[in-house]
Amino acid sequence: MSIKLTQHSKGGGCGCKISPAVLSEILASHNVGSNVPQLLVGNDSRDDAAVYQIDDKTAMISTTDFFMPIVDDPFAFGQIAAANAISDVYAMGGKPIFALAVLGWPLATLPASVAAKVMDGARKTCADAGIVIAGGHSIDSQDPIFGLVVNGIVAIENLKRNDTAQEGDVLMLTKPLGVGIMATSQKRSLLSEPDLALLVKQLTTINKAGEALGKVKGVHAMTDVTGFGLLGHLTEMMQGSNLTATISYDLIPIIKEVRTYIALKAIPGATARNWDACKEGVFFGEGVDEVEAVQLLPDPQTNGGLLIAVAPSEVTTVQEILNEFGIKYTTPFGEVGTAKEKRIIVNK
């Protein structure tokens, strides 16, 4: 019997995320950090993970991430969910050390053997990252859900945050946009087999370069682009840093095959929610295809690329590191300047 996991859930991947506006409402009265000196990063900056100081030199990074299936194959789903969770540690310049599994499974409709394949995929990705799944928790749930709690360590001097970009920095993104659209196309049985293979390859690729980038002093801010799309995460970076980003649409890495599926109107529901949350802070310059941009820039990414704000003097160093990890998306696509009325200016 062929089981298509995406048909057993109403959403998939980081597109399942609660919208930024609703999340702000939920967390409005929950802000920790200032009253706990050892908590170097809490939830006040909406960063990738919490960071707790262990001693004068070292801090622990702790994060959790889980979602419903973004692909039909259970092994690949486990790989993707694990890679996405581990990415939060890499995005802060850290080294993952172990993980715990989070599993919700509809045992009445999906066999336990399928969940075992999900776990197998997750263990494969964790092995690639040099860690183990040391335990976890499971429940019987209406929708299939899987993810990890990931713990890591980082030298405090190498810790990267999402709200510390500096004026004059240039912006880089290590993976192309469009996986939300392609995943929606798969759910609607529109995605070709070659494009499915392309999608799975990107979704399962871990952001291991983040640990090495943490050691580069000129990398002033870093985050990974996930459910809120490039615009959402770049908005968080600019708001937290009180700066404005000017980006060149034509230089942003985009999966070229994705335009086929835009034409088929395979746009995730989360895209509109993401756009609504940040559109007041975005300005489009002359010549930008706004219709396409509003479909791609807020496209919810799963295990997306690292968004890097780096001093111009260190761009070559960052490019060399990315090349060492086989990353071909190394061209800067924007720069950071003084705060203006709009947080993000999109030029052609």
N, C-alpha and C positions, 0 to 999 in steps of 0.2 A: 504493500500500500504506500503510495506517494503522499507524503504529508507536506503541506505548504504552511509554514509557520505564520506567515504574514496574514493568512486568512483567519487566524485565531485571535487577532488583536485589532483594536480600533486605531492604533497608531503604531509607529515604529521608530527605533533609534532615538536620537536626541530631539526629533520632532515631537516626541511625547512630552517634552518639557512644558511646565506651566508657563504661560506668557510672562514677559518681564513685568508688565503692569500689575498682573495679579500677584506675582511673586512679591513685588514691593509692598502690596497691601498685606499679604500674609506675614511678612517679616518686619512690618512697620514698628512693632513694639518689641522686637527681639534684636538687640544689638549688644554683642559681647566683645570684650577686648581691652578697653581702657582700664577696667577694674581687675584685670588679670595680667600682671606685668610680663609673665613668661609667655603669654599668648601673643606671638609676634604678628600673626595674621588671624583675624576672626572673620565674622561675616559682614563687617561694616563696609568693606570694599568689594564685596561680591567676587572675591578672588577664586582661584581654581581649587584651593584646599585650605584647611586650617594648618597653622604652623606653630609649634610649641617649642620653646627653648629648653634644651636639655642641660647644657653647660655653657661656658663662655664662648665656645667655638661651634657647637653643633645644635641643630634643631631637628625635630621630627615633623614630617609632613603627613597629614592624614586626610583622606578623601573617600567619598563613596559615590558611585554612579551606577545606575541600573535603568533598564528600559525594556520595552516590548520588542519583538523581533522586527528587524529591518530587512532581513533576507529570509528566504524559505528554508535554506539548508541549516539544520541545527548545529552542525560542527562550525560552520562559518559564523553563525550567530554568536556562539560562545567566543570565538576568536575576536570578533568585532567588539562585543561588550567588554571583554577584558582589555583590549587595546585602548578603548575609549576611557576606561577608568584609570588605567596606568598613566595615561597621557597627562592627567592633572598633576602628577608628581614631576614628570619631565618638564611640564610648562613652568614650574617654579624653580627649575635648575637642579632638581633633586635626583636622588638614586632610589628607586623602589627596592624594598627589602622583603616584604611578604604581603600576601593578600588573604582576604576572607570572602567567601562566596555568599551572594544574596540571591535566593531562588524562590520564585513563586510559580506554581505549576498547576494547571487545570487537569487533575488526574482523571476526571470523569470523561475528558475528551481527547487527551493526549497521553500516550503511554509513558511510563517512567523511563523506558529505554531511550526515548527521544531526548528527555532531559539529561540522560547520561551522556549523549553525544554532545550536547551543549557544554557540559562540564569538560569533556575531552578537548573541545576546541579551546576553551578558556585555559586549560592546563598547557596546551601547546603554545599559546601566546605568552603566558607567564614564563614558560621555559625560555622563550626567545628573549624575554626581558631579564632573565637570570633570577627569577623568584619562584616561590611555590604558593599554592593555595593551602593555607594551614588550617582552615576550618570554615565556619560560616553558619548560615541559618536558612531554613526552607519553610514554606507554608503552602497549603493547598489554596490556590487563588483562581479567580474567574478567567484571568488572562495570563499567558506565559510571560514571566518577567525574569530577567537575569542581569546580574552585574557583580561588581566587586567592591569591597572596602579595601583600599590600598594604603599601606604605610610605607613611608620612605624617610630618608635622612638627607640633610643638606648642610654644608658648611655655611654658617650664618652670613659670611661675607659673599657667598655665591647665590644667596636667595634672591629670586626674581619675583617681582610683584606685577600686578596688572595696572597699577595706578602711579607709576614712577617714571613715566616717559619724560624726556627733557626737550626743551625748545631746540630745534636744529636736528633732532633725530630723524633718521629715515626709517621707513616701514617696509617690512618684508613678510611674506607669507609662504610657508613651505609646502602647501598642498593646494591644488586647484579647487575652486568652488563648483558646486553642482550636484553633490551626492544626494541631497534631499530630493531633488527633482528626479534623479535616476531611480532612487529607491521607491518613490511614489509610482514611477512608471512600471517597476517590477510588480508592485502590488496590484496594478491594473492590467497585468499581462501584456505590457507594451514594450518591455525592454528586450532587445536582441541578446542572444547568447554571448557574442563577443563583448557587448557593453556590460552585461552582467559580470563577466570575468573581470573587466576593467574596474567596475564598481567594487567588487569584493577585494581585489588587490589593494585598492586605496584604503578601504575601510579596515583592513587587517594589518596595515603597515604601522608599526609602532613609532612614536615620536622620540626615539632614543637620543637623537641629537640634542634634545633639551638639556640633558645632563652636562654635555660638553659646553653648550652655550652658557650655562650657568657660571662657568669659570671665566667668561669674557667680561671684563669690567665695563667695557663700552656698551654692552647690552643693558640698557637702563630699565626696560620693562618687557614682560613677555606673558603671553596667555595662549591657550589653545582655542581655536574657533570651533564652537559646538552648536548647541541648539538655538542660540539667538542669532546665528548667522554672522557674517563679517561685520555688517553694520552695527549689530547689537554689541558685539564684543569690542569693537573699535570705539563705539560710543562710551562704553564703560571705561576704557583706557583713557580717553580724552577727558571725560568728566572727572575721573579720579585724579588726573594730572593737571586739571584746569588748563587745558590747551586745546588747540584745534588741529585736525589733520586735513591736509589737502592731498587727495589721491587722484591718480590717473587711471580712469576706467580701463583703457586699452592695455595697461600694464598689469592689471590684476590677473593672476592665473585662474583660468576657467577651463573646465573639461570641455573640449571642443565638441564632443558628441552630444552634449547636453542640449544644444539648440534644437536638435531633432525632436526632443521630448517637450521642450517649451512650446514648439509649434503644435504639439498634441495636447497642450494645456494640462500637463501632468504636474501641477504646482501643489506642493504640500499646503495643508490648511494652516500650518504654523507660520508660513511665509508672511501672510497678511497680518497675523498677530504681531510678528516681529517688526514689520514695517510700521504698524500703528504705534508701537512703543517708542520708536526712535525718529520718526519722520519729521517731527518739529525741529530737530537739530541737524537736518541734512539739507544741503543746497546743491542743485545740479547746474553745472555750467553749460555753456552753449555747445551744442554738438553731441551731447551725451544721449544715448538711446534710453530715455527714462523708463519706457515700458519694460524693456529687457532688464535694466538695472534694478528695478523694483522687484523683479522676479528672481534675480540672482544674488544680489548683495545681502538680502535678508534670508536667503535660503538656509534652512536649518542643516547644519553639518553634524555628522557623527564621526568621532575620532578625526576631526579636521586638523588642518595644519597649525603650526606654531605661528602666532602673530608676534613679530619682533620689532621693538623700537630700539634702534642702535645708533650710536654716534657715527657720523660719516667716516671718521678715521678708522673705525673698526669694521666697516662693511666687508673689506677684503678678507679679514680674519673669519668673519661669520660665513662668508661664501666658501672659504676653504674647508671649514668644518662641515657645512652642508654637503659639499662634494664628497667628503670622506664617508658620509653616510648614504651616498647614492641619491641625494636629493637634487633634482635638476631645476627646481623653482627657486632661483637665487637672485632674481632681478628686483631691486627696490621698486615699489609701486606708489610711494607717497612720502610725504615729509610732515614733520610736526612743527607747528608755529605757535605764536601767541594766541591766547583765547580770543575768539571772535563771537559774533552773535550766534553762528552755527558751529556745531562741534565737528562736523564733517563736510568738506567741500569736495564734490565729485566733478572733476574735469575730464575731458575726453582724453 
